[in-house]
Amino acid sequence: MEISTIIFWLVLLALVIYIVNIYNSLVTLKNRYLNAFSQIEVQLKRRYDLIPNLVETAKAYISHERETLEAVTIARNDAAAILQAMGNGNVGGAEMTKLAGAENALQGALGKLNVTMEAYPDLKANENMMQVSEELTTTENRIAFARQGFNDAVMGYNTYRQSFPPVFFAAKFGHPADASLLEFDDSAQIQAAPKVSF
């Protein structure tokens, strides 16, 4: 064999290895952001499970605020249905937009419930209400942390996918579009920071 033939095959082998590495990197980064989304999903489901307890506890004290309680229940059910439809890694741009919209609606409804509860000192002092509120606050913090991890993983995937030369191979390898960030309307926080008075 001639040296030029050996060099040709070595260059070809190096090129194949490089392309395989691009493919594997795209798969790894995609799996990373899908796993990060599953962490958000766990926390959202936990919140959705806590909200009926919050509504039931509040019903005894604010039964004449039926509209507010119904709005929370409807928003929770809508968000839970969208999250369930996103199962099995269906986290495309349209789905993320729907989920973010549903979450924003739920946060708004819970915000109204919190404002309503402020007018009922007995409700705020209720042990069950305090416990559920504390669990919701903890869950909100977990959701925010998981969402940050997801968005970081999405940014890593998108940056790699858009870089040169992976941008030429991404669509051919089944990665036709950038992943979507999950952004909630953070101005409508469900739980306010704890108030301390002396």
N, C-alpha and C positions, 0 to 999 in steps of 0.2 A: 504494500500500500504506500501511496505517496504521502508526503507530509501535507500537501494541500488538501487531500481527501480527508485525512485525519483531522485537520483544522476545521474543515467544513462540518464534519460530523460533531465535533466538540462544540462549535458555535451553535449548530442546530439543537444539540442537547441542552446547552445553556439557555437558549431561547425557549424551548419547551418547558424547562424547569421554571423559568421566570414567569411564563404564562400560567402554569399550574399554581404558582405562588400567588399570583393575582386572583385567580379563581378562589383559592382557599382563603385568602384574606377577605374577599367579599362575603363569602359564606360565614366566616367567623364573626365579622362585624355585624352582619344581619342577625345572626343568632344571638349576639350579645344584646342588640336593642330589643329583639323579641322577648328575651328573658327579662330584660329591664321592664318591659311593658307588663309582663306577667306579675311582677312585684307590685306595680300600680293596681293591677286588677284585684289582687288579694286584698289590698287596703280599701279599695272602693267597695268591694263586696262586704267587707267588715263594716264600713260606714252604712251601706244600704241595710244591713241587718240591724244596726243600732237605731236607725231612724224610726222604725215602728215603735220601739220602746219609748223613745222620746215623745212621740205623738200620743201614745196611750197614756203616759204619765201626765202629759199636759192636758188631755181631754177632761180629766176630772176637775181641773181648776179653771179652764178657759173654754167651757163647752159652747159658750155663745160666740166664740171666735172660730166658728166652724170653717169659714172660708180659708183662713190662714192654715188650719190643720189639713184641709183638703188639698190646698196648693202644695204643701210639703209632700203629702202622700203621692200626688200625681207626678210631681217633679222627680221624686225618688223612683217611682215605677218606670218613668220614661228613661231615666239615666240607666237603671238596672237592665232594661230591655236592650238598650243600645250596646251596653257593655257585653251582654250575653251574645248579641249578634256578632260581636267582634271576636268571638272565640276562635280558636285554632289559628292564631296569627294573622287575622284579617285586620291589619292596622294601617290601611292605606289612608291617603289624604282626606277623602270624603268621610271616612269613618271617624278619623280623628276630629274633624270639624264638627260632626254630629255629637260626638262624645263631649267635646269642649263646650258646645252650646247647651247640652243637657246638664252638664255639671254647673255651668254658670247659672242656669235657671234654678237648679237645686240650691245652690249657694244663696241666690236671691230669696228664695222661699224660706230657707232656714234663717236668713238674716231678718226677715219680717217676723218670723216666729220668735226670735231672740228679742226683738224690740217689743213684741207683744208681751213676752214673759217678764220683761222689766217692770211692767205695771202690776205684777202679781207677786208680792213678796213671799206669800205662803208657798207658791209654786217654786220660786227660786230656792227656798229653804228646804224643800222636800228632799229627803235623802236619796230617793230613787232618781230624781231629776238631777241632783248634783253628781251622782255617780255616772249617769248616762252622759251628761254634759262633759264630764272629765274624760270619759272614754272617747267621745267624739273629738275633743280637743287633741288627745293623743293620736287618734287616727288621722286627723287633719295634718298633724306634723309628719306622720309617717308617709302620707300621700305626697306631701310637698317634697320630702326627701327622695321618695321613689321616683317622682316625676323629674326631679333634677337629674337623677341617675339615668333615667330613660332619655331625656333630652341630650345629655352628654354622650350617650351611646349613639344616638341618632346623628349628632354632629360628627362624631368620629367616622361613622359609616359614610355619611354624605361627603365629608372632606376627602376620604380615600376614594370614593366612587367618582368624584369630580376631578381628581388629580390625574396627571399624565404619567403613565400611559393607561391606567385602569379605565379611564373614561372611554377609551376605544373598545374595550372588551366587556364592560359592564352589561350593556344591553344584550350582547350575544350570550352572556353567561346567566341570563335570567334576572338581571337587576336593572330593569328599564328606567326606573324613576328614583328620585331621592325619597328617603323616608320623611315622614311628617313629624314635626315637633308636636307635643301635647301642651297647649297653653290654655290655662284657665284665667278667668278674670280675677286676678288677685286682689283687686280693690274691694271685692265683696266677700270678705272673709266670713266664714261661718261662725267661728268662735272668736270672741274678742280676747285680748290678753287679760289675764286674771287681774282683778282690781283688789288692791290691798288698802285697807283703811285702818287707822289706829285711833 
